[in-house]
Amino acid sequence: MRTVAIRSLLFSFVWLIFSHGAFAQIGIGVSVNFGPPAIPVYEQPICPTDGYLWTPGYWAYDDDDGYYWVPGTWVESPQVGFLWTPGYWGWGGNAFLFHEGYWGPQVGFYGGINYGFGYGGRGYEGGRWESGHFSYNTYVNRVNTTIIHNTYNTTVVNNATVNRVSYNGGTGGVTAQPTAAQQAVAREQHVAPTPMQTQHEQAASTNRAQLASVNYGQPAIAATPKPGVFHGTGVMTAGHAPTPNNAATSVPHPSNANANVPLPNNANVAHPNNSNVPRPAGNDSILHPNNGNANVPHPKNANVTHPDNVNVPHPAVESHPSHEVEPHGESERHH
């Protein structure tokens, strides 16, 4: 597969001059006649170590094979105090253009795309720098608090329309426009993606399972614990979207506090109250289990006696709805 290497060279100058949709991002590259698929639903891997920031997954494009998914991953910031502004696809008048992501002291405009995990379409609510250390908001990030102690928990309210649209403008796209403050941020000096991020994208481009034409919008590798780590513990696949505002997705707890329910092995891992699924405010009751036994409901009485097996422990689990993730069609074609 041929990786698109002219992203920040050939198109950058042309579109900065002729496209009003440029917004002075760090670079604009590939142009495509139709928009990318919807953002897949996936869980976030646990943060590998202190100082790593979450960079959400996105659809990149190859001239030969079309769109492919670059997994979300934890990345070490290139400089203390820097935050990540995700890249995004935006309609430029006659084609969709990819606006490169960048590092800087402030988060700029990223198309109003709801990437989840603190990137709700405007700014970043997943963490902040404090006295030279990054502090993680465990409401939206999975962090092992026995290893990383600089954490806090602040509710992130998502009032956005429930969708997973992955592009700005055009038919069906997000309609957000940059504010004056975001335009000012875009004009500041930025740092390009790190070499590890570039290699991460290149690795994704050579994996055919990441192609939208192969996975139909549900990539085999949706998120990774570190750049380029596409196998092993912490690698996440695309999953199913939880149903918003559905009380049935809450995990009922037995009234007996001394019930024989074993604690999970990683009880100190902070589980965020949302995945990358946009949801209206008020639905923060979905928990994330540490095992794959996803569809087993809790009995009302945890001490129910079973034949030949008394006081069988019941681990805390959640119920996942059977909502299928549908790939985003190529309805936005322009010739």
C-alpha positions, -999 to 999 in steps of 0.1 A, spaced: 0 0 0 14 34 -9 13 59 19 3 94 10 35 114 16 26 147 0 1 156 28 19 187 41 38 197 10 19 199 -23 -16 208 -11 -6 230 18 3 260 -2 -25 257 -27 -53 253 -3 -41 279 22 -45 304 -6 -77 293 -23 -97 276 4 -116 297 30 -119 265 50 -82 263 58 -84 282 92 -46 285 93 -41 250 106 -5 237 107 -9 219 74 -36 207 49 -30 178 27 -50 151 10 -81 160 -9 -109 134 -14 -142 136 -33 -162 119 -5 -162 120 32 -147 94 56 -168 68 74 -182 74 109 -159 73 139 -160 37 152 -170 29 188 -141 16 209 -127 15 244 -97 33 255 -66 13 266 -52 20 301 -27 49 301 7 31 300 27 56 321 27 92 334 32 120 309 14 103 280 -16 121 265 -45 105 246 -46 111 208 -79 99 193 -81 77 163 -90 91 128 -95 81 92 -65 87 69 -65 82 32 -44 63 7 -47 70 -31 -47 33 -39 -68 18 -12 -90 46 2 -97 54 38 -80 34 66 -83 38 104 -53 51 124 -59 38 159 -62 61 189 -32 58 211 -13 72 241 16 95 231 43 112 251 40 149 247 70 164 229 72 192 254 60 198 290 28 220 288 19 209 252 -15 196 243 -27 178 212 -51 193 187 -65 164 166 -66 165 128 -99 165 110 -115 163 75 -133 194 63 -152 203 32 -132 228 11 -157 237 -15 -151 209 -40 -134 182 -20 -127 170 15 -94 182 29 -74 167 58 -62 193 83 -32 179 102 -32 177 140 -5 195 160 10 200 194 9 234 212 2 251 245 -35 253 237 -60 231 219 -72 247 187 -101 240 163 -105 204 152 -137 207 131 -161 203 160 -157 165 157 -166 145 188 -137 121 191 -146 112 227 -123 107 257 -123 145 265 -123 156 228 -159 165 227 -157 188 196 -143 219 214 -112 221 236 -100 192 257 -114 181 290 -93 149 295 -66 165 316 -44 195 323 -8 204 331 -1 213 367 34 222 380 52 204 352 31 172 354 1 161 334 -30 155 356 -56 131 342 -94 135 344 -105 99 352 -141 108 342 -130 103 306 -97 85 308 -87 50 319 -58 54 344 -42 30 369 -43 52 400 -19 29 419 8 40 394 -4 74 383 -14 96 413 -19 130 396 -56 125 387 -89 142 393 -125 135 384 -146 162 369 -178 155 351 -178 161 314 -212 170 301 -218 162 265 -247 183 250 -239 174 214 -262 156 191 -256 119 193 -237 110 162 -203 99 151 -198 120 120 -161 123 112 -160 154 90 -168 191 90 -190 207 64 -204 192 32 -237 172 32 -243 157 66 -211 171 82 -206 188 115 -214 225 111 -190 240 137 -169 270 128 -138 282 146 -142 309 171 -120 340 172 -100 324 200 -95 292 180 -84 311 150 -58 329 171 -46 295 184 -43 283 148 -20 312 140 4 304 168 36 284 163 29 246 166 48 214 167 41 187 141 31 151 150 60 133 166 80 107 147 63 80 167 29 93 156 40 94 119 53 58 122 20 48 139 1 61 109 24 44 84 20 11 102 -18 15 100 -16 22 63 1 -12 57 -24 -32 76 -53 -42 52 -75 -50 82 -76 -12 88 -91 -4 54 -127 8 55 -133 -12 23 -123 -43 43 -136 -37 78 -168 -17 68 -162 9 94 -152 -14 123 -114 -17 123 -97 -47 138 -73 -24 157 -93 6 170 -69 18 197 -35 9 211 -16 15 244 14 31 226 22 41 190 29 12 167 19 -14 192 -7 -33 172 -5 -66 190 -8 -78 226 -23 -65 258 -42 -32 256 -50 -34 219 -87 -26 214 -110 -35 186 -141 -16 174 -172 -25 194 -209 -17 198 -224 16 208 -242 17 242 -277 30 241 -280 66 254 -302 73 284 -312 37 289 -316 28 325 -313 -9 317 -276 -4 309 -270 3 346 -253 -25 366 -276 -34 395 -258 -40 428 -270 -65 454 -284 -49 486 -261 -72 507 -228 -54 510 -212 -87 521 -223 -107 491 -198 -131 477 -188 -109 448 -150 -109 440 -132 -77 432 -116 -74 398 -79 -79 395 -73 -42 385 -96 -26 410 -75 5 411 -80 13 374 -102 43 370 -128 35 344 -142 66 325 -179 71 324 -179 73 286 -161 57 257 -158 76 225 -196 74 220 -212 109 220 -241 109 245 -265 135 259 -259 147 294 -272 126 323 -262 91 311 -232 83 332 -242 50 346 -225 27 321 -196 9 338 -167 -8 321 -160 -44 333 -127 -60 333 -138 -92 317 -155 -103 286 -186 -118 303 -206 -89 291 -242 -101 289 -247 -118 322 -272 -98 344 -268 -97 382 -295 -116 402 -314 -96 427 -300 -117 455 -263 -124 452 -266 -153 477 -290 -174 456 -283 -210 462 -276 -231 430 -277 -269 430 -244 -284 439 -228 -249 439 -236 -227 468 -227 -190 470 -213 -188 434 -195 -155 431 -209 -131 405 -184 -106 391 -197 -71 384 -205 -69 347 -225 -47 324 -251 -53 297 -242 -42 262 -270 -34 238 -269 -52 205 -267 -20 185 -247 -27 154 -221 -1 142 -229 7 107 -202 20 84 -206 55 70 -215 53 34 -199 71 6 -229 93 0 -208 125 -4 -193 120 -38 -183 150 -60 -170 146 -95 
